[in-house]
Each structure stands twice: as structure tokens, then as C-alpha cells.
Amino acid sequence: MNPTAIGAIVAKDVKAFVRDRFYFFMTILGLVFYVGAFWLLPSTVDETIEMGVAQTGLDAYFDGLATEGGLTITPYPSADALETAIRSGEGPAVGLAFPPNFAADIAAGKQTTVSLFVTAEVPAEVRGGLSSMVREMAYLAAGSPPLVTLPNEKEVLLGVDRAGDQVSLQETMRPLFVFFMLLVEMMALATLVATEIQQRTVSAILVTPTTVTDFLIAKAILGTVLAFSQAVLLMLLIGSFGTNSAVLLVTLLLGAILMTGFGLWAGSAGRDFLSIIFWSMLFLIPLAIPSIAVLFPGTAATWIQALPSWGLVEAIVGATAYGDGFAELAEPLVSLAGWCVVAFAAGLVVLKRRVVRL
């Protein structure tokens, strides 16, 4: 290994990256866009459900219901007032309007109607829950037990309980921004490698005392440093470093190594700009899935956890949103490190074969 040759190649490649107006501009544009979008996204999560109620004689029931967490009940003088508030968008998204003699009619066995007002975006399961609540109130008002005896329930929570500790949209978008920042650097490295191969710059370099190993090491260092520095800069600008800075730095370094491996692979396989885009998109589709999956609540499926970028996304969310350390993030970090070895080794092998054949 020739450190002088490696340093010279890295310095040459850095100058080539700066001179490449497209990727240099995309890097700056990406930073500006991701930072701006991050600070514009909501930073808090409202876990309460606001429900409007128009009723008479049911104050005791709704006073007790209002004491439960996550539910805010707003009274309205009439069904018309409740409907107007929901239609205008100034009121709650759901509402219940009870007839004036609801309790007396139910107790007397008379048929009565309760109006359920919902907006179009209210999920079907919420509507079903409100309908069930109205039926239970009817049984209570009639003083009779339900027609069906319900079995006892034993709730078993699978996964981590995030009730009261939900991640905001700002936090969930953070891994996606980091991923696309790393993707741009991966494509820049792939373009640089493909250009040197097509222009036979590699052959000119290898005529000097520089060896193939020196060339491979230089490209690996360049890709890792570029991706890592841009990811760290992005995290600094969106205020992600806190008490777990060491965990986040290790995660970003592993993510940079992972994307460098794929960048060497794409650059070795690509022959022009379009082919590089093709190979980059081939890697992008599966690698982006964990970043998108984190936008939805619940535990990621097993096949998603098997993807190379799952550890990167999980570690970023855990370290920045929940303050997890190395012990809590051992599994995603080990998974990420394993994929780094695989992707990095594969990228170097493919590049070496391509260089040797020149």
C-alpha cells in the first residue's frame, strides 16, 4: 500500500467532484431542501381525539368518558350546530347528536336515532368504534345487559408501547432525508468511477507505481468520506446531535460505508450516465423501503428488517427520537455492520475485476 499514491488519488477525485457541476449542485440543493423541509414539518404529535356531542340528560356519562386519556369532548347546543361546525372544518372531525329524549325512549323500548357526523378522512375503524359506543350507551340507558355475553379479554402488547410517546412527522422523515443525502453521494461516486473506467484514466494511473489495491482503497476512502461528511453536516443543520452523538456518528459512518459499497458496484457496472442511473435505481428501490416503512406505525415486517438499510433507519430513529444507546440499538447496528461488509466487499470485488480487465 502506497499512502502517497492513495492521497494523491483522493485529492484528484475531490477536485473532480467539485468540478462536476451536476452532483455538486445536487449536493448543495439537497442540503438546502432537506433542511428547509425538516424544519417546516410538524415537530409534535397530537394523540387526542376531539369529539363533538349534542345531547340532553347524558351529562354524567360523557363527564366520565371525558376523564379517559386521549379523548376530548366538546358540547354543542344542537345537532344542527354540531353538523355546521364539522362541515365548516372549524369543529371536530367526528360528532354524535342524540335526540332530546334518548334515555327515556330507550328505557321505554321506543325506536330512536342517533346521528353520527364524520368527515371524509376519518378511518372506518373510528366510525365503527363510535357506533359501538352508541349501542353500549343504549344498553346502559335501558338498564339491561347486552344481548351477547362478551368473553374476558387479555391484552398482550407485541412490540414497544409508544402510546403517549409517538414520533412526530419531523422525526420519522429524518432517516429518509439522510438516506437520500447518502444516495446522491453514492451516485456521484458511481459516476466518477464509471468515467475513469470509460476514459481509461485507471490505466494511466496504474502505469505509475500505484497498484490496483491503492486505487481501490482511494475510491473507498473517497466515497466514505464524502457520504459521511454530508450526512453529518445534514444532521448538524437539523439539530440531531444530542446526548447520543457517539451512536449517531457510528450509525452514519456505517451508512456511508454501506452506500459506498453500492456506489463502487454501480460505477463498475455502469458504462454511461443512464446506466448509472439504472443501477442506482436498482439499489434505491429496496434500500428506500425501510425509510418509508418508518412513516407508518407498528413493527416492521421481517422481510423489511432483512433489507440492508433497515439497521440504518432503525438506529437513526432510536438514537434521535427515543435517546437509545448502543445497548438498545445493538441489533440494528450489528445488522447494518454485517451488510456493510457484504456491500463493501462486493463493490471492491466488482471494481477490481473491471479494472484488471482494462
N, C-alpha and C positions, 0 to 999 in steps of 0.2 A: 504494500500500500504506500502510495506516494502522497503525503499530506499537501505538498506544494501544488502538485497537479490537481488534486481534488479541490483545493481552494481556488485555483485559477478557473476551473470549470464552473464552480458555483458562482464566482464573481461574474463570469461571462454570461451565465444564464440569468442572473439577476438583472443585468443590463438589458438582455434580450426581452425579459418580461416587462420591464419599464417601457421599452420601446414599442412593445406590442400594444397599440392604442386600444384595440378592441377589449382585450381582457383587463388591461389596466383601467380603462374606463368602466367596465362592468364591475370591477372590484370596488371602485370608489362609489359608483351608483348603488351597488348592493348595500354597502355600509350605510349610505345616507337613507336609502329606502327602508332597510330593516330597522334602523334606529328610530326613524320617524314613525314607522308603523307600530313598533313596540310601545312607544310612549303614548300613542293615540288609542291603543286597545284598553278595554276596561281592566282595572287592576284589582277590583273587588268582585265578590260573588254574593248575590242576594239569594239566600236559601229559604226565604219566607214566601208563602203563597198568600196573596191577598184575595179575599172573597167578599163580595158584597151580598148583603142579606136584607130582604124586605119581609118582615114578619110581625105578627101580633100574638102576644101571650107565650112566646117561646124564649123569653129573655134568659131564664135560668139555664136552659140547655146550651144556648150559644155562649153565655158567660163562662160556663165550664169548658166548652170547646175552645174558647179563645185562650185559655191558660196553657194549652199544649204548644210545644215548641214548633216553630216553622209555619204557623198559621195566623194570619191577621184578618180579623173580621170587621168589615165596615158596614154600619147600619144605614139603610135608606128608608125614606118615609113611605115609598110605594113601589109597586112593580114597574110602573112607568118611569119613575125617576132612576131606578136601577138599570133598566134597559137603555135609557138615554145616555147614562154615564158610560156604559160598556160600549155602546155604538160609537160614541164620540172619541173613545180611546183615552179619555181622561180618568176613567174609573178603573176598577179591577178587570182582570181578564175573564173571571167566572163570577156567577152570581146565582142566588136562589131566591125566588119570590114565592112566599107561602100565602095562601088565601087567608082572609081575616079570621075565619072560624076553623082553622085547620085542626087544632087539637080536639075541639068539640065535635066536629064532623067525623073524625076518625074514631073517637070514642063511641059515637052513636052508630057506627057502621056505615056511614054515608060515603059515597064516592066523591073524591076531591082531587084537584090537580095542583101540582107544584111545578112552577116554571123554572127551567134551568137555562140560564143565559151563559153562553161561552163564545169566545172569539175563535176565529178560524185556526189560529196557531196552537190552541190548547190540545194536548195529546189525548187520544182516545181513552187511555187508562185513567186520566184525571176525570173525564166525564163519567166513566164507569164507577169511579170511587165516589163521586158526588151522588150518583143515583143510588148507590148502596147506602150512603149516609141518610138519604131521604127515607128509604124503606125502614131503616132502623129507627128513625125518629117516629115513623108511623106506628111501629110496634110499641114503642115507649108511650106514645100518646094514647094508644088504645088500651094500655095496661095488660097486654097479652104477650106471651113469649113468641119468638119466631116460629114459623111453621116447620122449619127444618132445624134439627139439633146439630150444631156445628161441632166438629171434633176439636179437641185441645190442640193448640199449636205450639210447636217447639222451634223457635227461630235459631238457625245456625248460620252465622255470618261467615261467608267464604271470602278470604282476602282481607285487605286492610279497610277498616271502617273510616271513611272520610267524611261522615256526617258532621257538619259544623267546621270542617277543615277542607273545604273544596278548593281546588286550584282555579285561579282566575284565568280568563282567556289570554291575558298577557303572559302568564306563566306557561300555559300549555303551548303557546306559539313560539316560545324561546328555542326549544330544540329544533323546530322547523327552520327558523332563521339561521341557526348555527349550521344545520345540515346544508342549506343552500349556499351559505358562505363557503363551506368546505368544497361543495360541488364545483363552484366557479374556479377555485384554485386547482381542483383535480383536472378540470378541462384545460386550464392554462398549461399545466404540466404536460398533459397528453399532447397538446398542440406543439409545445416546444420539442418534445421527444420525437414526434412524427416528422416535424420539419427538419430536424437534424438528420434523421434517417433518410428522408427523401432527397435532401440536398447533399448527402454524403459528407456532412460535417463530421460525423462519427469517424469515418475513415481517415480524415485529415488529423483528427485528434489522436487516433491510435497509432499514427505514424511516429508521433513523438514518444518519449519514454513512458507516456501514460498507458496503463493497461486497461483491459476491459473491466476489471474489478474497480479500478479508480473511477472509471466512467459511471459504473452502476452506483457506487457509493455517493458520488457527487449528485446524481439525479435524485437519489433517495433523500439526501440531506436537503436539497433544494425544495423538493415537494413538501417534505415535513415542515421545514421552517416557514415556508410561505403559508401553508394551511394553518399551522399552529399560531403564527403571529396574527393572521387575520381573524381567527376565531377568538383569540384573547382580546384583541382590540375591540371586536364587536361586543364581547361580554363586559368589557370595561365601560363602553359607551351606554350600555343598557343597565348598568348597575347590578351586575350579577355576582360580583365577588363580595363575600362576607366572611362569616366565621369558618366556612368550609372551602376556603380558597385552594388549599392543597388538593382536595378531592377533585375540584373542578379543573384545576390545571392538569392533573393526571388524566382526567377524562378527555379533555381537549387534545392533549398530546396523543393519546391512543386513537382518538378520532382522526387526527391529522395523519397518523401513520396508516390507518385503515384506508383513507381516501387516497393517499399517495400510492399505495399498492395498486388500487384500481386505476389510478391515473397512469402509472407505468404500463399497466396492461392495455388500457385503451390507446395510449400513444404508440405502443408497439404494434397493435393490431390495425390501427387506423393508417390510411395512406393519404388522406386529404381532409379538409375541414368537415365535409359531410360525413365521411366515415367515422371521424372522431365524435361527431355529434351522435351518430347512431350508437356507437359503443358506449358513450356516456349515458345516453337514454336507456340503454340496456341495463346498465348498473343502477340508474336513477330510480326506475320503477319499483324494484323490490326494496331498495335501500330507503326509499321515502315512506314506505308503508308504516313503520313504527312511529315516525314523526306525525303522521296523520292519525294513527290509532290513538295516540295520547289525547287527542281532542275529544274523544268520546269516553264517558265514564266506564269503569269496570276494569277487570284484569284482562290484559292482552291474551289472545289465544296462543296456544302452544306453538303453532307454526309461525306466528309473528315473533315470538321470543327466540325462535331459531334463526332469524334473519341477522346478518352481520351488524346492522346499525341499531338493533334493539338495545344493546347494552349502553350505547352512547346516549340514546334518548332517555332511557330509564335513569341513568346516572346524573344527567343534567337536571332532570325534573326533581329527583330525590335530593340532590345537593343544593339546588337553588330555591325550591318551593318548600321543602319539608326539613331542610337542615340535616339531612342524613350524612353520616360519616363513612369511613372505609368499611367499618363492620357491617353497617346496614346495606351498603352497596357492593358487597363482596361478589355476589352472584353476577350482576350485570357487568361489573368491571372485569371479572375473570372471563366471561363470555366475550366481551369486547377485545380483551388481550389475545384470546385464542384466535379470533377472526383476524386480528392484526397480523399475527404470524402467518396465517394462511394466505391472506390477500397480499401481504408484502412479499412473501416468498414466491408466490405465483407471478406477481408483477416483475420481480427481478429475473426469474427464470425465462419468462416470455421475452423480456427485453434483451437478455443475454443471447438467446438463440437468434433473435433478429439481428443483433449487432455482429455476431460471429459470422452470419451468412453474407454480410455485405462484402 
